[in-house]
Amino acid sequence: MLILIIIVLLAYIFTLKIILEKNRKNDIYYRKIPTKDSPAYVGKVLKGHADGNDIISTILDLNMRGFIDISTKNINGKLRRELLCTGKNKNTELEEHEIFLID
């Protein structure tokens, strides 16, 4: 009787593992942004307003695209972040709100 219970339990665990593996493979994960729009614009469209997370995401996006440089400096014994413009031509490739944020 005990052997039968163990066999049924193992079959149940094996079946559950197969179902979970199948569902895990169907998940879609995007490594790259699926649109060229800035995070602030997408936040405005989806939520109706841009919040602090959207602004921080836009700053990181501008850093990734090479318009600003984020560095860390030690000032008076404290680590501080510094944002520097890289000098890349911002007037041709950026939207108005991104230029405003850089300025």
C-alpha positions as CSV (number, residue, x, y, z in Angstrom):
1,M,0.0,0.0,0.0
2,L,2.8,2.4,0.9
3,I,4.6,1.7,-2.4
4,L,1.4,2.5,-4.3
5,I,1.1,5.8,-2.5
6,I,4.8,6.7,-3.3
7,I,4.3,5.8,-7.0
8,V,1.2,7.9,-7.2
9,L,2.9,10.8,-5.5
10,L,6.0,10.6,-7.8
11,A,3.7,10.5,-10.8
12,Y,1.9,13.6,-9.6
13,I,5.1,15.5,-9.0
14,F,6.5,14.5,-12.4
15,T,3.3,15.6,-14.1
16,L,3.3,18.9,-12.2
17,K,6.9,19.5,-13.2
18,I,6.1,18.9,-16.9
19,I,3.2,21.4,-16.7
20,L,5.3,24.1,-15.0
21,E,8.1,23.7,-17.5
22,K,5.7,24.0,-20.4
23,N,4.1,27.2,-19.0
24,R,7.5,28.7,-18.3
25,K,8.6,28.3,-21.9
26,N,5.6,30.4,-23.1
27,D,6.6,33.5,-21.2
28,I,7.8,36.4,-23.4
29,Y,10.7,38.4,-22.1
30,Y,11.9,41.5,-24.0
31,R,15.5,42.4,-23.6
32,K,15.3,45.5,-25.7
33,I,12.7,48.3,-25.7
34,P,10.1,47.4,-28.2
35,T,9.6,51.1,-29.3
36,K,11.8,54.1,-29.9
37,D,9.7,56.3,-27.6
38,S,11.2,57.6,-24.4
39,P,10.0,56.1,-21.1
40,A,8.5,59.4,-20.1
41,Y,6.4,59.5,-23.2
42,V,5.2,55.9,-22.7
43,G,4.4,56.6,-19.0
44,K,2.3,59.7,-20.1
45,V,0.4,57.6,-22.7
46,L,-0.2,54.7,-20.4
47,K,-0.9,56.5,-17.1
48,G,-1.9,59.9,-18.2
49,H,1.1,61.5,-16.4
50,A,4.8,61.1,-16.1
51,D,6.0,60.4,-12.5
52,G,9.5,60.2,-11.0
53,N,10.1,56.6,-12.2
54,D,9.5,57.8,-15.8
55,I,12.0,60.7,-15.4
56,I,14.6,58.4,-13.9
57,S,14.0,55.9,-16.7
58,T,14.4,58.7,-19.3
59,I,17.7,59.7,-17.6
60,L,19.0,56.1,-17.8
61,D,17.8,55.9,-21.4
62,L,19.7,59.1,-22.3
63,N,22.8,57.6,-20.7
64,M,22.4,54.4,-22.6
65,R,22.1,56.3,-25.9
66,G,25.1,58.4,-25.1
67,F,23.6,61.8,-24.6
68,I,24.6,62.1,-20.9
69,D,27.3,60.5,-18.8
70,I,26.6,59.3,-15.2
71,S,29.7,59.1,-13.0
72,T,30.4,58.7,-9.3
73,K,32.6,61.2,-7.4
74,N,33.8,61.2,-3.8
75,I,32.9,64.6,-2.4
76,N,33.7,65.3,1.3
77,G,33.8,61.6,2.0
78,K,30.4,60.9,0.4
79,L,29.7,59.2,-3.0
80,R,27.8,61.5,-5.2
81,R,26.4,60.9,-8.7
82,E,27.2,63.5,-11.4
83,L,25.4,63.9,-14.7
84,L,27.4,65.4,-17.6
85,C,26.3,66.2,-21.1
86,T,28.5,64.4,-23.6
87,G,28.2,67.0,-26.3
88,K,26.4,64.7,-28.7
89,N,24.1,66.6,-31.1
90,K,20.8,66.5,-29.1
91,N,18.8,68.7,-31.4
92,T,18.4,66.2,-34.2
93,E,17.7,63.0,-32.4
94,L,15.9,63.9,-29.2
95,E,12.3,64.9,-28.5
96,E,11.4,68.2,-26.9
97,H,10.9,66.8,-23.3
98,E,14.3,65.0,-23.5
99,I,16.1,68.3,-24.5
100,F,14.3,70.0,-21.6
101,L,15.5,67.4,-19.2
102,I,19.1,67.6,-20.4
103,D,19.1,71.4,-20.2
